[in-house]
Amino acid sequence: MTTVEKVTFEVPTRDQVSPDNQAIFDHMQNAFGMVPNLYATFALNETALADYLALQNRKNTLSAKEREIINLVVSQVNDCKYCVPAHTAVSKMYGFTDDEILEIRRAQISFNSKYDALAKFVKETAVNRGRPSANTSESLFNAGYSKANVIDIMIIIGDKIISNYLHNFTQIPVDWPEVPKI
């Protein structure tokens, strides 16, 4: 039996990525003052960063707050040590409080019944690999979500699974403030 060493991933610098990815790095640096490590890791592939950003930034039917609820719930389900802190920071920018963010991560939201139905649907969908219960699905529709919204919810869940899995495998350094465990 042979021993296989774990492959390690280093976060690439601007000089280590393609010219197209360098342009994206420059845009992020100008817009956000940084290139988050996980985005930089996507740039180890010639097209993955642009493709991922196109998926993330596609037009959809959900509000920014609803998208962050999905991002937080899925990242919590997948125990992503990078995405939970990243989306905690983004959620604060959208006006969620620390206590509200903890409720969102638990998918037990007391401050907004529509958001609670969304969080429960997302958690069940992520845990059960796309198969939420009939009751949870009915609650989502009763809360006012449409079939078009469900399509967007599923796409955002898929988007978040991609980044969660990439970090869970690569274990690149987290460049976001630490958050409480739940």
Order of alpha helices (4+ residues) and beta strands (2+ residues): alpha-alpha-alpha-alpha-alpha-alpha-alpha-alpha-alpha
